[in-house]
Amino acid sequence: NYPNPFNPTTDIVYEIPVTTHVNVTIFNSLGQKVARLVDREQIAGKYQITWDGMSDAGTKMSSGVYFFKLDTEQFSKTIKMIMMK
């Protein structure tokens, strides 16, 4: 993600080599799901999404460590990111 640390938004860029179901989920430092940014089938290609620091419930998240997890049928990766206000 870029920038990292970020305030108030960060861009997450990823590329998938084949058509597959993609999940991009944000978790807090306790491992609790904060937001789901992507949950759909995507064709092969490069993608960019922006997280605005809001939860799925519409709550502005506080400063701290967050993780985004990218899951496909063949791949999973978790990256640490820091929100600084």
All heavy atoms as an XYZ file, in Angstrom:
680
protein
N       0.839     -1.185      0.000
C       0.000      0.000      0.000
C       0.882      1.245      0.000
O       2.030      1.205      0.426
C      -0.957     -0.010      1.194
C      -0.273      0.126      2.537
O       0.549     -0.700      2.901
N      -0.613      1.159      3.259
N       0.326      2.310     -0.512
C       1.067      3.565     -0.572
C       0.098      4.714     -0.339
O      -0.983      4.712     -0.930
C       1.740      3.737     -1.942
C       2.522      5.013     -2.017
C       3.800      5.078     -1.499
C       1.953      6.168     -2.542
C       4.513      6.270     -1.536
C       2.657      7.350     -2.585
C       3.938      7.392     -2.080
O       4.642      8.568     -2.102
N       0.390      5.673      0.474
C       1.578      5.734      1.338
C       1.403      4.850      2.573
O       0.300      4.447      2.907
C       1.650      7.199      1.739
C       0.230      7.675      1.697
C      -0.435      6.876      0.595
N       2.485      4.594      3.238
C       2.484      3.828      4.475
C       3.628      4.311      5.338
O       4.775      4.089      4.953
C       2.624      2.335      4.199
C       2.348      1.486      5.428
O       1.772      1.947      6.397
N       2.765      0.244      5.364
N       3.392      5.023      6.429
C       2.121      5.317      7.078
C       1.237      6.239      6.229
O       1.726      6.926      5.349
C       2.512      6.011      8.376
C       3.980      5.890      8.513
C       4.526      5.506      7.189
N      -0.062      6.243      6.551
C      -1.008      7.028      5.763
C      -1.944      7.834      6.643
O      -2.134      7.532      7.812
C      -1.811      6.123      4.831
C      -2.743      5.179      5.535
C      -4.073      5.512      5.722
C      -2.297      3.952      6.010
C      -4.941      4.643      6.358
C      -3.157      3.074      6.642
C      -4.476      3.420      6.820
N      -2.511      8.863      6.050
C      -3.540      9.691      6.667
C      -4.115     10.599      5.596
O      -3.378     11.387      5.038
C      -2.988     10.526      7.822
C      -4.036     11.436      8.427
O      -5.218     11.210      8.282
N      -3.583     12.481      9.079
N      -5.328     10.555      5.246
C      -6.378      9.687      5.753
C      -6.657      8.481      4.860
O      -7.435      7.619      5.214
C      -7.603     10.601      5.761
C      -7.403     11.463      4.549
C      -5.893     11.664      4.474
N      -6.022      8.412      3.660
C      -6.298      7.286      2.749
C      -5.004      6.611      2.335
O      -3.924      7.192      2.393
C      -7.035      7.753      1.476
O      -6.175      8.620      0.732
C      -8.338      8.455      1.810
N      -5.146      5.371      1.884
C      -4.023      4.633      1.328
C      -4.509      3.842      0.123
O      -5.667      3.402      0.089
C      -3.367      3.707      2.377
O      -2.181      3.137      1.842
C      -4.291      2.600      2.834
N      -3.661      3.700     -0.868
C      -3.981      2.940     -2.072
C      -3.347      1.568     -1.990
O      -2.165      1.439     -1.645
C      -3.483      3.654     -3.325
C      -4.236      4.948     -3.581
O      -5.446      4.988     -3.313
O      -3.608      5.911     -4.045
N      -4.126      0.559     -2.303
C      -3.667     -0.829     -2.318
C      -3.671     -1.279     -3.768
O      -4.706     -1.241     -4.434
C      -4.580     -1.717     -1.458
C      -4.536     -1.240      0.001
C      -4.187     -3.177     -1.578
C      -5.598     -1.853      0.890
N      -2.505     -1.675     -4.246
C      -2.347     -2.113     -5.636
C      -2.004     -3.594     -5.632
O      -1.141     -4.028     -4.869
C      -1.248     -1.303     -6.352
C      -1.059     -1.799     -7.774
C      -1.584      0.180     -6.340
N      -2.681     -4.362     -6.479
C      -2.375     -5.789     -6.595
C      -2.632     -6.245     -8.022
O      -3.350     -5.598     -8.785
C      -3.187     -6.622     -5.593
C      -4.684     -6.529     -5.765
C      -5.381     -7.468     -6.512
C      -5.410     -5.504     -5.169
C      -6.754     -7.393     -6.665
C      -6.778     -5.407     -5.305
C      -7.448     -6.361     -6.059
O      -8.804     -6.280     -6.213
N      -2.023     -7.357     -8.352
C      -2.164     -7.925     -9.694
C      -2.474     -9.402     -9.565
O      -1.854    -10.102     -8.752
C      -0.875     -7.721    -10.480
C      -0.997     -8.062    -11.936
C       0.212     -7.597    -12.750
O       1.031     -6.833    -12.221
O       0.307     -8.016    -13.910
N      -3.434     -9.880    -10.344
C      -3.755    -11.301    -10.344
C      -3.513    -11.861    -11.745
O      -3.862    -11.230    -12.739
C      -5.191    -11.568     -9.858
C      -6.223    -10.756    -10.637
C      -5.313    -11.287     -8.367
C      -7.659    -11.079    -10.295
N      -2.892    -13.039    -11.825
C      -2.504    -13.586    -13.130
C      -3.632    -14.302    -13.872
O      -3.549    -14.491    -15.083
C      -1.379    -14.559    -12.780
C      -1.677    -14.988    -11.385
C      -2.319    -13.804    -10.720
N      -4.660    -14.753    -13.142
C      -5.769    -15.483    -13.758
C      -7.079    -15.003    -13.146
O      -7.098    -14.442    -12.060
C      -5.638    -17.012    -13.543
C      -4.405    -17.567    -14.237
C      -5.630    -17.361    -12.067
N      -8.183    -15.262    -13.830
C      -9.488    -14.933    -13.280
C      -9.734    -15.781    -12.039
O      -9.557    -16.997    -12.065
C     -10.588    -15.186    -14.329
O     -10.340    -14.338    -15.451
C     -11.969    -14.896    -13.777
N     -10.127    -15.121    -10.936
C     -10.338    -15.823     -9.668
C     -11.182    -14.962     -8.743
O     -11.351    -13.763     -8.974
C      -8.980    -16.152     -8.992
O      -9.205    -16.974     -7.846
C      -8.235    -14.908     -8.581
N     -11.699    -15.580     -7.689
C     -12.425    -14.825     -6.669
C     -11.400    -14.137     -5.769
O     -10.445    -14.762     -5.316
C     -13.324    -15.742     -5.833
C     -14.264    -14.978     -4.952
N     -15.506    -14.591     -5.375
C     -14.127    -14.496     -3.710
C     -16.102    -13.916     -4.423
N     -15.279    -13.842     -3.381
N     -11.603    -12.852     -5.505
C     -10.644    -12.049     -4.727
C     -11.352    -11.458     -3.508
O     -12.459    -10.936     -3.618
C     -10.058    -10.904     -5.580
C      -9.136    -10.025     -4.757
C      -9.329    -11.462     -6.795
N     -10.681    -11.569     -2.360
C     -11.117    -10.900     -1.128
C      -9.983    -10.004     -0.664
O      -8.842    -10.459     -0.566
C     -11.408    -11.908     -0.008
C     -12.736    -12.586     -0.185
O     -13.760    -11.930     -0.294
N     -12.718    -13.901     -0.209
N     -10.295     -8.745     -0.384
C      -9.354     -7.832      0.270
C     -10.060     -7.340      1.525
O     -11.115     -6.706      1.441
C      -8.942     -6.654     -0.628
C      -8.021     -5.713      0.127
C      -8.265     -7.155     -1.898
N      -9.469     -7.668      2.678
C     -10.085     -7.384      3.960
C      -9.101     -6.624      4.835
O      -7.905     -6.911      4.826
C     -10.500     -8.695      4.658
O     -11.251     -9.488      3.745
C     -11.346     -8.420      5.886
N      -9.613     -5.656      5.607
C      -8.801     -4.887      6.547
C      -9.091     -5.403      7.958
O     -10.258     -5.570      8.330
C      -9.138     -3.382      6.482
C      -9.061     -2.842      5.049
C      -8.258     -2.591      7.450
C      -7.682     -2.810      4.462
N      -8.026     -5.635      8.730
C      -8.135     -6.081     10.118
C      -7.417     -5.098     11.026
O      -6.424     -4.482     10.622
C      -7.488     -7.456     10.297
C      -8.175     -8.557      9.533
C      -7.764     -8.873      8.251
C      -9.226     -9.252     10.097
C      -8.393     -9.881      7.536
C      -9.867    -10.257      9.388
C      -9.448    -10.586      8.110
N      -7.888     -4.977     12.271
C      -7.167     -4.168     13.251
C      -6.079     -5.017     13.910
O      -5.913     -6.201     13.576
C      -8.124     -3.536     14.270
C      -8.836     -4.554     15.134
O      -8.448     -5.710     15.262
N      -9.927     -4.118     15.751
N      -5.346     -4.433     14.853
C      -4.229     -5.144     15.471
C      -4.679     -6.293     16.364
O      -3.865     -7.137     16.745
C      -3.356     -4.172     16.267
O      -4.122     -3.549     17.273
N      -5.974     -6.364     16.689
C      -6.512     -7.475     17.468
C      -7.005     -8.612     16.581
O      -7.491     -9.629     17.068
C      -7.660     -6.986     18.362
C      -7.300     -5.916     19.390
C      -8.550     -5.441     20.121
C      -6.265     -6.438     20.364
N      -6.901     -8.422     15.267
C      -7.352     -9.444     14.326
C      -8.831     -9.371     13.999
O      -9.367    -10.268     13.361
N      -9.487     -8.302     14.408
C     -10.911     -8.130     14.130
C     -11.101     -7.504     12.756
O     -10.404     -6.558     12.405
C     -11.549     -7.238     15.195
C     -11.450     -7.805     16.587
C     -11.740     -6.776     17.658
O     -11.351     -5.614     17.540
N     -12.413     -7.200     18.717
N     -12.063     -8.032     12.004
C     -12.339     -7.487     10.673
C     -12.899     -6.079     10.814
O     -13.829     -5.837     11.568
C     -13.319     -8.365      9.908
C     -13.584     -7.860      8.500
C     -14.542     -8.735      7.752
C     -15.918     -8.447      8.210
N     -16.908     -8.181      7.209
N     -12.304     -5.142     10.087
C     -12.730     -3.743     10.101
C     -13.529     -3.418      8.843
O     -14.577     -2.795      8.909
C     -11.492     -2.816     10.212
C     -11.874     -1.368     10.019
C     -10.794     -3.023     11.539
N     -13.011     -3.844      7.692
C     -13.664     -3.513      6.425
C     -13.343     -4.571      5.379
O     -12.248     -5.133      5.367
C     -13.209     -2.146      5.932
N     -14.300     -4.810      4.509
C     -14.063     -5.677      3.351
C     -14.127     -4.779      2.130
O     -15.159     -4.176      1.845
C     -15.094     -6.780      3.254
C     -14.802     -7.712      2.079
C     -15.650     -8.950      2.089
N     -15.616     -9.621      3.363
C     -14.942    -10.745      3.607
N     -14.244    -11.308      2.659
N     -14.975    -11.306      4.792
N     -13.008     -4.671      1.426
C     -12.927     -3.770      0.275
C     -13.285     -4.458     -1.033
O     -13.807     -3.827     -1.945
C     -11.526     -3.172      0.178
C     -11.015     -2.443      1.428
C      -9.631     -1.879      1.180
C     -11.970     -1.347      1.837
N     -12.963     -5.747     -1.143
C     -13.242     -6.499     -2.370
C     -13.745     -7.876     -1.962
O     -13.185     -8.509     -1.067
C     -11.967     -6.652     -3.246
C     -12.255     -7.487     -4.490
C     -11.404     -5.299     -3.628
N     -14.793     -8.349     -2.625
C     -15.305     -9.704     -2.442
C     -16.044    -10.089     -3.708
O     -17.271    -10.047     -3.776
C     -16.233     -9.776     -1.227
C     -16.730    -11.193     -0.949
O     -16.220    -12.151     -1.577
O     -17.632    -11.346     -0.106
N     -15.267    -10.380     -4.758
C     -15.886    -10.687     -6.052
C     -14.897    -11.379     -6.980
O     -13.701    -11.358     -6.755
C     -16.414     -9.431     -6.714
C     -15.345     -8.425     -7.093
C     -15.960     -7.174     -7.739
N     -14.995     -6.114     -7.850
C     -14.708     -5.221     -6.913
N     -15.315     -5.271     -5.760
N     -13.816     -4.282     -7.121
N     -15.422    -11.944     -8.026
C     -14.611    -12.543     -9.080
C     -13.981    -11.413     -9.891
O     -14.662    -10.438    -10.246
C     -15.502    -13.402     -9.978
C     -14.766    -14.117    -11.056
C     -14.617    -15.594    -10.772
O     -14.957    -16.054     -9.687
O     -14.131    -16.285    -11.672
N     -12.692    -11.529    -10.157
C     -12.011    -10.525    -10.971
C     -11.213    -11.226    -12.062
O     -10.648    -12.301    -11.837
C     -11.074     -9.670    -10.117
C     -11.817     -8.775     -9.145
C     -10.909     -7.844     -8.376
O      -9.838     -8.234     -7.918
N     -11.345     -6.605     -8.218
N     -11.177    -10.590    -13.226
C     -10.389    -11.140    -14.327
C      -8.920    -10.800    -14.104
O      -8.587     -9.899    -13.337
C     -10.876    -10.624    -15.694
C     -10.752     -9.105    -15.788
C     -12.317    -11.059    -15.949
C     -11.031     -8.558    -17.176
N      -8.042    -11.522    -14.780
C      -6.609    -11.274    -14.650
C      -6.302     -9.817    -14.977
O      -6.883     -9.231    -15.886
C      -5.837    -12.194    -15.593
N      -5.405     -9.218    -14.172
C      -5.040     -7.831    -14.415
C      -4.543     -7.152    -13.160
O      -4.414     -7.761    -12.098
N      -4.287     -5.859    -13.293
C      -3.784     -5.041    -12.196
C      -4.936     -4.197    -11.661
O      -5.704     -3.631    -12.435
C      -2.651     -4.148    -12.688
C      -1.919     -3.417    -11.594
C      -0.690     -2.710    -12.154
C       0.090     -2.039    -11.050
N       1.311     -1.404    -11.560
N      -5.015     -4.110    -10.329
C      -6.112     -3.405     -9.678
C      -5.568     -2.439     -8.636
O      -4.517     -2.682     -8.034
C      -7.061     -4.391     -8.995
C      -7.777     -5.271     -9.969
C      -7.202     -6.452    -10.423
C      -9.019     -4.915    -10.466
C      -7.849     -7.264    -11.335
C      -9.679     -5.715    -11.375
C      -9.087     -6.889    -11.809
O      -9.730     -7.677    -12.714
N      -6.302     -1.365     -8.414
C      -5.976     -0.408     -7.361
C      -7.262     -0.044     -6.644
O      -8.259      0.304     -7.279
C      -5.336      0.858     -7.927
C      -5.037      1.897     -6.858
C      -4.319      3.113     -7.402
O      -3.504      3.006     -8.299
N      -4.642      4.274     -6.857
N      -7.240     -0.157     -5.311
C      -8.377      0.245     -4.498
C      -7.870      1.202     -3.429
O      -6.695      1.180     -3.073
C      -9.091     -0.964     -3.862
C      -8.100     -1.845     -3.103
C      -9.840     -1.760     -4.879
C      -8.749     -2.982     -2.368
N      -8.739      2.042     -2.937
C      -8.378      3.010     -1.904
C      -9.160      2.704     -0.646
O     -10.376      2.508     -0.702
C      -8.693      4.439     -2.382
O      -7.932      4.712     -3.565
C      -8.326      5.462     -1.317
N      -8.442      2.638      0.485
C      -9.124      2.523      1.774
C      -9.110      3.897      2.408
O      -8.060      4.516      2.565
C      -8.455      1.497      2.685
C      -9.206      1.327      3.983
C     -10.562      1.205      4.132
C      -8.655      1.276      5.294
N     -10.886      1.073      5.466
C      -9.723      1.116      6.208
C      -7.364      1.355      5.801
C      -9.539      1.026      7.575
C      -7.182      1.264      7.153
C      -8.267      1.093      8.039
N     -10.278      4.371      2.789
C     -10.440      5.715      3.345
C     -10.396      5.749      4.872
O     -10.731      6.761      5.483
C     -11.739      6.334      2.851
C     -12.968      5.528      3.250
O     -12.840      4.503      3.965
O     -14.076      5.917      2.837
N      -9.990      4.646      5.499
C      -9.892      4.605      6.951
C     -11.224      4.436      7.656
O     -11.311      4.624      8.867
N     -12.258      4.048      6.902
C     -13.584      3.846      7.480
C     -13.874      2.357      7.612
O     -13.460      1.557      6.777
C     -14.654      4.482      6.594
C     -14.501      5.977      6.386
S     -14.823      6.945      7.845
C     -16.593      6.887      7.887
N     -14.622      2.009      8.653
C     -15.046      0.620      8.822
C     -16.268      0.355      7.943
O     -16.876      1.292      7.410
C     -15.403      0.356     10.284
O     -16.624      0.986     10.616
N     -16.642     -0.919      7.834
C     -17.862     -1.268      7.102
C     -19.097     -0.636      7.744
O     -20.089     -0.387      7.074
C     -18.040     -2.787      7.053
C     -17.152     -3.453      6.019
O     -16.613     -2.752      5.136
O     -16.998     -4.695      6.098
N     -19.016     -0.367      9.050
C     -20.138      0.240      9.771
C     -20.176      1.759      9.619
O     -21.059      2.420     10.146
C     -20.057     -0.123     11.252
N     -19.185      2.335      8.912
C     -19.160      3.772      8.696
C     -18.426      4.549      9.768
O     -18.518      5.771      9.817
N     -17.690      3.854     10.620
C     -16.932      4.487     11.690
C     -15.538      4.854     11.210
O     -14.867      4.041     10.574
C     -16.797      3.520     12.890
O     -18.092      3.094     13.280
C     -16.080      4.175     14.052
N     -15.096      6.069     11.513
C     -13.735      6.495     11.196
C     -12.792      5.788     12.160
O     -12.942      5.873     13.373
C     -13.616      8.013     11.349
C     -12.295      8.564     10.948
C     -12.264      8.764      9.466
C     -10.979      9.498      9.093
N     -10.558      9.173      7.772
N     -11.821      5.055     11.625
C     -10.905      4.290     12.462
C      -9.850      5.217     13.060
O      -9.495      6.237     12.475
C     -10.248      3.171     11.646
C     -11.252      2.204     11.009
S     -12.490      1.531     12.131
C     -11.458      0.626     13.254
N      -9.348      4.831     14.217
C      -8.351      5.639     14.918
C      -6.945      5.304     14.432
O      -6.731      4.324     13.709
C      -8.456      5.400     16.419
O      -8.213      4.034     16.711
N      -5.989      6.108     14.844
C      -4.586      5.846     14.521
C      -4.198      4.474     15.050
O      -4.691      4.041     16.099
C      -3.685      6.893     15.163
O      -3.940      8.164     14.624
N      -3.310      3.804     14.344
C      -2.852      2.506     14.811
C      -2.386      1.627     13.676
O      -2.277      2.050     12.529
N      -2.107      0.380     14.029
C      -1.637     -0.622     13.073
C      -2.843     -1.385     12.537
O      -3.707     -1.825     13.293
C      -0.648     -1.596     13.744
C      -0.240     -2.711     12.790
C       0.579     -0.843     14.246
N      -2.878     -1.531     11.232
C      -3.913     -2.304     10.549
C      -3.230     -3.257      9.587
O      -2.060     -3.077      9.230
C      -4.882     -1.382      9.795
C      -5.691     -0.524     10.739
C      -5.215      0.710     11.158
C      -6.906     -0.965     11.224
C      -5.923      1.485     12.052
C      -7.642     -0.194     12.118
C      -7.133      1.028     12.529
O      -7.843      1.780     13.418
N      -3.957     -4.263      9.165
C      -3.443     -5.236      8.211
C      -4.447     -5.381      7.088
O      -5.651     -5.390      7.340
C      -3.248     -6.603      8.879
C      -2.255     -6.570     10.002
C      -2.650     -6.265     11.292
C      -0.921     -6.836      9.764
C      -1.733     -6.224     12.329
C       0.000     -6.796     10.799
C      -0.409     -6.495     12.085
N      -3.948     -5.459      5.852
C      -4.857     -5.851      4.787
C      -4.442     -7.225      4.325
O      -3.271     -7.561      4.256
C      -4.936     -4.831      3.639
C      -3.809     -4.825      2.670
C      -3.771     -5.724      1.612
C      -2.790     -3.903      2.786
C      -2.741     -5.700      0.695
C      -1.759     -3.870      1.881
C      -1.728     -4.782      0.831
N      -5.460     -8.042      4.076
C      -5.233     -9.419      3.641
C      -5.858     -9.602      2.275
O      -7.040     -9.292      2.076
C      -5.836    -10.405      4.632
C      -5.541    -11.847      4.289
C      -6.043    -12.777      5.374
C      -5.664    -14.211      5.020
N      -6.254    -15.164      5.942
N      -5.048    -10.059      1.343
C      -5.496    -10.373     -0.008
C      -5.602    -11.885     -0.117
O      -4.620    -12.591      0.136
C      -4.495     -9.838     -1.044
C      -4.697    -10.292     -2.483
C      -5.946     -9.660     -3.068
C      -3.490     -9.958     -3.326
N      -6.784    -12.384     -0.433
C      -7.012    -13.822     -0.595
C      -7.576    -14.107     -1.973
O      -8.523    -13.422     -2.406
C      -8.037    -14.335      0.426
C      -7.465    -14.520      1.803
O      -6.375    -15.107      1.922
O      -8.113    -14.088      2.764
N      -6.994    -15.095     -2.645
C      -7.584    -15.652     -3.858
C      -7.652    -17.161     -3.656
O      -7.251    -17.667     -2.606
C      -6.743    -15.338     -5.118
O      -5.530    -16.092     -5.081
C      -6.443    -13.851     -5.242
N      -8.117    -17.871     -4.655
C      -8.190    -19.330     -4.552
C      -6.798    -19.965     -4.487
O      -6.632    -21.039     -3.928
C      -8.986    -19.886     -5.723
C     -10.438    -19.423     -5.701
C     -11.157    -19.628     -7.013
O     -10.571    -20.179     -7.960
O     -12.330    -19.217     -7.089
N      -5.769    -19.290     -5.022
C      -4.430    -19.857     -5.077
C      -3.403    -19.123     -4.218
O      -2.253    -19.552     -4.130
C      -3.895    -19.839     -6.525
C      -4.722    -20.570     -7.534
C      -5.852    -19.734     -8.114
O      -5.924    -18.526     -7.934
N      -6.771    -20.397     -8.789
N      -3.769    -18.006     -3.582
C      -2.769    -17.132     -2.979
C      -3.362    -16.373     -1.798
O      -4.537    -16.024     -1.805
C      -2.302    -16.130     -4.053
C      -1.271    -15.150     -3.598
C       0.066    -15.500     -3.507
C      -1.640    -13.852     -3.258
C       1.014    -14.580     -3.092
C      -0.691    -12.930     -2.849
C       0.640    -13.307     -2.767
N      -2.515    -16.124     -0.794
C      -2.930    -15.309      0.338
C      -1.725    -14.511      0.821
O      -0.621    -15.050      0.908
C      -3.454    -16.196      1.469
O      -3.861    -15.404      2.555
N      -1.941    -13.230      1.124
C      -0.862    -12.390      1.620
C      -1.443    -11.345      2.563
O      -2.503    -10.792      2.310
C      -0.124    -11.702      0.477
C       1.068    -10.888      0.962
C       2.025    -10.595     -0.148
C       3.223     -9.895      0.467
N       4.421    -10.147     -0.236
N      -0.711    -11.085      3.654
C      -1.107    -10.080      4.639
C      -0.002     -9.040      4.757
O       1.169     -9.398      4.874
C      -1.372    -10.731      6.008
O      -2.371    -11.757      5.855
C      -1.836     -9.712      7.023
N      -0.382     -7.770      4.728
C       0.573     -6.650      4.785
C       0.175     -5.722      5.930
O      -0.999     -5.405      6.102
C       0.560     -5.868      3.457
C       0.911     -6.743      2.286
C       1.481     -4.644      3.533
C       2.325     -7.201      2.209
N       1.178     -5.262      6.681
C       0.949     -4.326      7.776
C       0.956     -2.900      7.243
O       1.771     -2.542      6.389
C       2.046     -4.471      8.829
C       1.877     -3.533     10.015
C       2.823     -3.871     11.148
C       4.181     -3.276     10.913
N       5.057     -3.378     12.104
N       0.032     -2.077      7.769
C       0.005     -0.668      7.409
C      -0.310      0.137      8.668
O      -0.902     -0.376      9.613
C      -0.989     -0.399      6.295
C      -2.346     -0.959      6.474
S      -3.299     -0.766      4.961
C      -4.844     -1.391      5.547
N       0.106      1.398      8.668
C      -0.026      2.245      9.842
C      -0.811      3.507      9.482
O      -0.439      4.216      8.554
C       1.353      2.612     10.403
C       2.097      1.345     10.794
C       1.220      3.576     11.580
C       3.543      1.559     11.152
N      -1.885      3.741     10.246
C      -2.633      4.987     10.096
C      -2.159      5.954     11.173
O      -2.178      5.628     12.360
C      -4.145      4.765     10.242
C      -4.924      6.059     10.050
S      -6.684      5.944     10.444
C      -7.240      4.723      9.297
N      -1.705      7.131     10.748
C      -1.236      8.154     11.693
C      -2.071      9.405     11.487
O      -2.190      9.888     10.360
C       0.239      8.461     11.463
C       1.134      7.278     11.730
S       2.868      7.662     11.525
C       3.139      8.656     12.971
N      -2.627      9.909     12.560
C      -3.428     11.133     12.459
C      -2.693     12.284     13.094
O      -1.843     12.148     13.889
C      -4.771     10.936     13.144
C      -5.629      9.949     12.395
C      -7.001      9.897     13.008
C      -7.850      8.913     12.234
N      -9.183      8.839     12.721
